[in-house]
Amino acid sequence: MPRRHRRFAQVAALAGVLLAAGFTTPAASSAAPAPAAAVADRVLRVYNNNIENLVTNNSDGSCTRISGPDHLTSMLVDDAGRTGTAGVVAPDVLIVQQVRGTGQASAYADQLSAKFGYPAGTYKAIVAWDDPEPWGSTHRCDDQSLGDLKKKQTNGIIYNTQRLSLAAGDVSKYWSAGWLKPGTSYNNGAGCTLYKPPSNDSGSTDAWKWKRTSAIAARFTVRATGTSVFVATMHLPQENRQNACAGDGDKGVGSTGIHLGADATTLLNASTIRIVGIDANRTGIPASTLSGYGMTGYGTAATNGSSKIDYLFIRGTVQSSPISHTVAGTKSNHRALYGFIAF
């Protein structure tokens, strides 16, 4: 065989060996990671944050608009709890409160895809309300244009489609939070009701305020293993800080104002890993509150000023955190919580 033909045969054989071993050419390796590469990592990375419509309130009455990429960089951490390092791995689930609707949530999801070099649409968003009606006036912003950005509020879940699949029937929307109408006697929970019409705030300015507390949950499946993952996001009314309410005459689990809707509970009971992220607007909620569902609370540091009002409950094997699962530098009025779950 001529020498150049022998050389070609050797190269072709080597190429076959490399392909069989899972190696690719430099051109192929520069593309977005394929699902098969992503699932080799057996850690589920989960974050919870009230992103405040990506507009923060400052102590002087001004407000600051934050870009999605800046917020993500300030929230996502490596295994040592550090932001902005090469060790930050693409998250699997972002549990968010106070987004404007599908438009903002989807744009934020696409910004997350771009941050890690994935095609647009790799991360998808589901929200409780697609386009909630606006409520309120200035939202404590001296620039009305920024206050206007906070008028539409709903809650959502953003997930990595390379790692997680979601069946159409595995979503539970719209269960309501509990509420004590101002001026109503609490009487150990007897005055509580569901926070939705006709029990909503009076006046046209706050008529749709209740929509920001509508919860949503979903049951995902890890593509690589078939592991079921329940995720819920909640935002309880500010009245919950003083008087725990979860529904009609109901103080909630452990008198915290927290409750799960019936459909959400069905999804939870059918799931191996369970995750609930909440802006509860209440301090002092114990880590054991959802132990009846097999979950433990993670994060002990303050999340809003000097108060801890945000909570992340997980059933699963959660890695230890050097920063108490709380990201101090989050560019929101709320500090993010996170949990890395081995499965």
C-alpha positions in Angstrom: 0.0 0.0 0.0 1.4 3.4 -0.9 2.6 5.5 2.1 0.0 8.2 1.8 -2.8 5.6 1.7 -1.3 3.9 4.7 -1.3 7.2 6.5 -4.9 7.9 5.6 -6.0 4.5 6.8 -4.2 5.1 10.2 -5.8 8.5 10.6 -9.3 7.1 9.7 -8.8 4.3 12.2 -7.7 6.7 14.9 -10.8 8.9 14.2 -13.0 5.9 14.6 -11.4 5.1 18.0 -11.9 8.7 19.2 -15.5 8.8 18.1 -16.2 5.5 19.8 -14.7 7.0 23.0 -16.9 10.0 22.8 -14.4 12.6 21.5 -15.4 15.2 18.9 -13.6 17.5 16.6 -12.9 21.1 17.8 -15.7 22.4 15.5 -18.2 20.1 17.1 -17.1 20.7 20.7 -17.7 24.5 20.3 -21.4 23.9 19.9 -23.9 24.1 22.8 -23.7 21.0 25.1 -26.0 18.2 24.0 -28.4 16.8 26.6 -26.3 13.6 26.8 -23.3 15.6 28.1 -25.4 17.6 30.5 -27.0 14.6 32.3 -23.6 13.2 33.4 -23.7 15.6 36.3 -25.8 14.0 39.1 -26.4 17.3 41.0 -29.6 19.3 40.6 -28.9 23.0 41.1 -31.9 25.0 42.4 -32.3 28.7 43.3 -35.1 30.7 44.8 -35.4 34.5 44.6 -38.0 37.3 44.6 -36.5 39.2 41.7 -38.8 42.3 42.3 -39.5 42.7 38.6 -35.7 43.3 38.3 -36.2 46.7 39.9 -34.8 47.3 43.3 -36.0 49.9 45.9 -33.3 52.0 47.5 -33.5 53.5 51.0 -33.6 57.1 49.6 -36.8 56.4 47.6 -35.1 55.9 44.3 -35.3 52.7 42.3 -32.7 50.9 40.2 -33.4 48.8 37.2 -31.3 45.6 37.0 -30.5 43.7 33.8 -31.3 40.0 33.7 -27.6 39.0 33.1 -26.4 41.2 36.0 -29.0 39.7 38.3 -28.0 36.1 37.3 -24.3 36.8 37.8 -25.1 38.2 41.3 -27.1 35.1 42.3 -25.5 32.0 40.7 -22.8 30.4 42.8 -20.1 27.7 42.6 -19.8 24.8 45.1 -17.9 27.2 47.4 -20.8 29.7 47.4 -18.9 32.2 45.2 -20.5 34.2 42.4 -18.8 35.1 39.1 -16.3 32.2 39.0 -15.5 29.6 36.3 -16.9 27.0 38.7 -20.5 28.3 38.4 -22.5 25.6 36.7 -25.7 26.2 34.7 -28.7 25.9 37.1 -31.5 23.4 36.6 -34.4 25.3 38.3 -34.9 28.9 39.2 -37.9 29.5 41.4 -38.9 33.2 41.1 -41.5 35.5 42.6 -42.6 38.9 41.3 -42.1 38.7 37.5 -44.3 40.7 35.2 -45.6 37.7 33.3 -44.7 35.3 30.5 -42.9 38.0 28.5 -40.4 39.0 31.2 -40.0 35.4 32.5 -39.2 34.1 29.0 -36.8 36.9 28.2 -35.0 36.2 31.6 -34.9 32.5 30.7 -33.3 33.2 27.3 -30.7 35.5 29.0 -29.9 32.5 31.2 -29.5 30.3 28.1 -27.2 32.8 26.5 -25.1 33.1 29.7 -24.1 29.5 29.4 -23.9 29.3 25.6 -27.1 27.4 25.1 -29.5 28.1 22.3 -32.5 30.3 23.0 -35.3 28.2 24.4 -33.1 25.8 26.3 -34.5 27.3 29.5 -38.3 27.6 29.6 -40.6 29.5 32.0 -44.0 28.7 33.4 -45.9 31.4 35.3 -49.1 31.5 37.3 -50.5 34.4 35.3 -49.5 35.0 31.7 -50.1 38.8 31.8 -51.5 39.9 35.2 -53.4 43.2 35.5 -51.4 46.1 37.0 -51.9 47.3 40.5 -50.6 50.0 42.8 -49.2 53.4 42.1 -45.5 54.4 42.6 -44.3 51.2 44.3 -42.0 53.4 46.3 -40.1 54.6 43.2 -39.5 58.4 42.7 -39.2 57.6 39.0 -42.7 56.6 37.9 -41.4 54.8 34.9 -39.6 52.4 37.2 -42.6 52.1 39.5 -44.7 51.2 36.5 -42.4 48.2 35.9 -43.4 46.8 39.2 -47.1 47.0 38.7 -47.6 43.5 37.1 -46.6 40.7 39.4 -46.8 36.9 39.2 -44.7 33.9 40.2 -42.9 31.4 38.0 -40.5 28.5 37.5 -37.7 28.5 35.0 -36.1 25.2 34.1 -33.4 23.7 32.0 -35.0 21.5 29.2 -31.7 19.7 28.6 -32.0 18.2 32.0 -35.7 18.2 32.8 -38.8 17.4 30.9 -42.4 18.5 31.8 -45.6 16.8 30.8 -48.6 19.1 30.0 -50.6 17.5 32.8 -48.0 18.0 35.5 -48.6 21.7 36.2 -50.8 23.0 39.0 -51.8 26.7 38.8 -53.6 29.3 40.7 -54.2 28.1 44.2 -54.6 31.1 46.4 -52.8 32.4 49.4 -54.5 33.1 52.7 -55.2 36.7 53.8 -56.5 38.7 56.7 -58.3 41.7 55.3 -57.2 44.9 57.0 -59.6 45.8 59.8 -60.7 42.2 60.2 -60.3 40.5 63.6 -57.8 37.7 63.5 -59.1 35.6 66.4 -56.6 32.8 66.1 -57.1 32.4 62.3 -60.9 32.7 62.3 -60.8 35.9 60.3 -58.6 34.5 57.5 -59.9 33.9 54.0 -58.5 33.0 50.6 -56.9 36.1 49.0 -58.9 36.4 45.8 -62.2 38.1 44.7 -64.5 38.9 46.4 -62.0 39.2 49.3 -59.4 41.3 47.5 -58.2 44.8 48.3 -60.7 47.6 47.9 -60.3 50.4 45.4 -59.3 50.3 41.8 -55.6 50.9 42.5 -55.2 47.6 44.4 -58.0 45.6 42.7 -55.6 43.1 41.2 -53.0 43.0 43.9 -54.1 39.5 45.0 -52.8 38.0 41.7 -49.2 38.4 42.9 -49.9 35.7 45.5 -51.2 33.0 43.1 -49.0 30.0 43.4 -47.8 27.5 40.8 -46.3 24.1 41.0 -45.0 21.5 38.5 -43.7 17.9 38.5 -40.6 17.5 36.3 -38.7 14.4 35.3 -34.9 14.2 35.1 -34.2 13.0 31.6 -31.2 10.9 32.4 -32.7 8.9 35.3 -36.4 9.3 35.3 -36.2 10.9 38.8 -39.4 12.9 39.6 -38.9 16.5 40.9 -41.7 18.6 42.4 -41.2 22.4 42.4 -43.5 25.1 43.8 -43.2 28.8 44.0 -45.3 31.0 46.4 -45.5 34.6 47.4 -47.6 35.3 50.5 -49.3 38.7 51.3 -47.5 41.2 53.5 -50.3 40.7 56.1 -48.9 37.2 56.7 -46.1 38.8 58.7 -48.4 39.7 61.6 -51.2 37.2 61.2 -50.6 33.8 59.6 -53.4 33.0 57.1 -53.6 30.2 54.6 -57.3 30.1 53.8 -60.8 30.2 55.3 -60.2 30.1 59.1 -56.8 28.4 58.4 -53.5 29.5 59.8 -51.5 27.2 57.5 -48.9 24.5 58.2 -47.4 25.1 61.7 -49.2 28.5 61.8 -47.0 29.9 59.1 -49.6 30.9 56.4 -48.1 28.2 54.1 -50.4 25.7 52.4 -50.3 23.6 49.2 -53.3 23.3 46.9 -54.9 19.9 46.4 -53.6 19.4 42.8 -50.1 20.5 43.9 -50.2 18.1 46.8 -51.0 15.2 44.4 -48.0 16.2 42.2 -45.8 16.4 45.3 -46.8 13.0 46.6 -45.8 11.5 43.3 -42.3 13.0 43.4 -39.0 11.8 44.8 -37.3 15.2 45.0 -39.5 18.0 46.4 -38.7 21.7 46.4 -40.7 24.6 47.6 -39.5 28.2 47.3 -41.4 31.0 49.2 -41.4 34.7 49.9 -43.5 34.2 53.0 -43.4 37.8 54.2 -43.0 36.3 57.7 -40.0 35.8 60.0 -39.2 32.8 62.3 -40.6 30.0 60.1 -38.8 26.8 61.3 -36.8 24.6 59.0 -39.0 21.7 60.1 -42.3 23.4 58.9 -42.8 21.1 55.9 -41.3 18.0 57.5 -44.7 16.3 57.1 -43.9 16.4 53.4 -40.4 15.1 54.0 -38.8 18.5 53.4 -36.2 20.5 55.4 -35.6 24.3 55.2 -32.2 25.5 54.0 -30.7 29.0 54.7 -30.6 30.8 58.1 -29.3 34.2 57.1 -31.5 37.3 56.6 -33.0 37.6 53.1 -34.7 41.0 53.1 -32.8 43.7 55.0 -32.3 42.3 58.5 -35.2 39.9 58.3 -35.5 36.4 56.9 -38.8 36.2 55.0 -37.7 33.9 52.1 -37.5 30.2 52.5 -36.3 27.1 50.5 -37.6 23.7 51.5 -36.2 20.6 50.0 -36.6 16.8 50.2 -33.4 15.4 48.9 -29.6 15.1 49.6 -28.5 18.7 49.8 -24.8 19.6 49.7 -23.5 21.7 52.6 -23.1 25.4 51.9 -20.3 27.7 53.3 -22.7 30.7 53.0 -25.8 29.1 54.6 -27.4 28.6 51.2 -27.9 32.4 51.0 -26.3 34.7 48.4 -25.6 38.0 50.1 -24.8 39.9 46.9 -28.0 39.2 45.0 -29.1 42.2 43.0 -32.6 42.3 44.3 -34.2 43.5 47.5 -34.3 39.8 48.4 -31.2 37.6 48.8 -31.3 34.4 46.8 -31.4 31.0 48.4 -30.0 27.9 46.7 -29.7 24.1 47.2 -27.5 21.7 45.2 -29.2 18.3 45.4 -27.4 15.0 44.7 -29.6 12.4 42.9 
